[in-house]
Amino acid sequence: GRDLFCVRLDDSKLNYFQQPQDIKESNFMKFSEKYGRHSFIAPLQVQPSFSTFYRAGDPILIYFDSSSVLSMLRQPVKMGASGLCVDGNPAGFLDSKTTSCTRIFANLSKSCMTDPALDAASYYRDFTVLKIPISGTIVQSMKVIYEVEYSGTSGIQSVSVQFKVSNISGNFGSSLQQHFTLHFWVSAPSSLGFYQTLSHTLPRSGNPGYITGAPLLIANNGAMQHMSILQSDSDGSCSQFLRHTVEFGKNIRTGCKLSLSPLLEASNCSYIQQKLYKAFQGMNRAEGLAITGSAHSTQTEEWTTILVQNCSMQAVNCTSCCIVPVTLEIQILWTKVGFLSNPQAQILGARYFYHCQPLKFQSTHMVPVTTVVTFTDMTDWPELPRGQPQRHWKLPFDIFFPFKVALDLESSYKVDLAGYFLLILIMSSILCF
């Protein structure tokens, strides 16, 4: 179809990224005249004005008590084709997003002790988040997740931060990719008059039935998450952090190459197998699947268990190889229920089906893996309504016999009467002459 295309790897002729032009001092004025204007002029430091409460997109203000400095909560983002981290990006109110960027260190051991970007405390210590904006001077100066609880015009109620850290090694020429997430949650008033945090609530994917294109809801450690699958980076390798969200009713197939240890040995076959399984499952391992798009995490009847079928780990006619999963097929059965005028889509069941193949030791460092998601409609539609009932009379074959006899007698009587009348006329004419 016209909506499909094919991506080929390892072909320099098919590079769709434009090479930026080299701007030097000699040709700077030419580019400045063509593309200049305000982008080459330092902006004036205008004092920003804030309302009495946060509006969507407003920067979230923080205050450093030790230095009496008012600043903004920032969410690092990547810049340019290299994807290097830029720390000056302000986080916008109600603008939930996840960003990723890369940091390069000349000496990782030294940076680990001195660089604030690698210090978890630098993301929350020594500053407070302002509940509502105030006037003041704005100073321009792993995985981090900020969760901001707010309540309409009452402002921000609480802020929490979560970290995911990893052990890394290396000293010279090392790089590290960091991820930053900002979530906003609405406070719900309780019967006691105070606010309760709904930090594990996701937006509905339907009410009650799933909406096509809405994220598929899964349960992970008692909290609702979105089902996700592996996705590739620009070089075709499997992304370590970014994953593609599975959308209801949309079949999808993704492929990427997963990096393994440079030296594979028979003793670590089990480790390689578990690494591939965990890569397929991701951080948010699916323990259950929401039957409807408005399922509650506390209602067990609104969730169904996902069947998992791993492949056999016994190698056949292979003494120097390891049987590893290379394809995950997620099969989802769903149906429509309710009135024909407004049917609601709900999940019947789901299965994780793994396909494996032998992997020879010391032969490859990159394993191509594939994930396939298929939705199968199992709706059993009722018989279409029929029209008005038809008359199917079954009458005796001689039901009209009395009427026929009566008509025959009447016909015979009329014939006889006409004959008599004709005879009278004849006799009358003879007697007259």
Buried (B, 14 or more C-beta within 10 A) or exposed (E): EEEEEEEEEEEEEEEEEEEEEEEEEEEEEEEEEEEEEEEEEEEEEEEBEBEEBBEEEBBBBBBBEEEEBBBBBBBBBBEEEEBBBEBEBBBBBBBBEBBBBEBEBEBBEEBBEEBEBBEEEEBBEEBEBBBBBEEBEBEEEBBBBBBBBBBEEEBBBBBBEEEEEEEEEEEEEBBBBBBBBBBBBEBEEEEEEEBEBEEBBBEBBBEBBBBEEBBBBBBBEEEBBBBBBBBBBEEBEBBBBBBBEBBBBEEBEBBBBBEBEEEBEEEBBEBBBEBBBEBBBBEBBBBBBBBBBBBEBEEEEBBBEBEEEEBEEEBEEEEEBBBBBBBBBBBBBBBBBEEEEEBBBBBBBBEBBBEBEBBEBEEEEEBEBBBBBEBEEEEEEEEEEEEEEEEEEEEEEEEEEEEEEEEEEEEEEEEEEEEEEEEEEEEEEEEEE
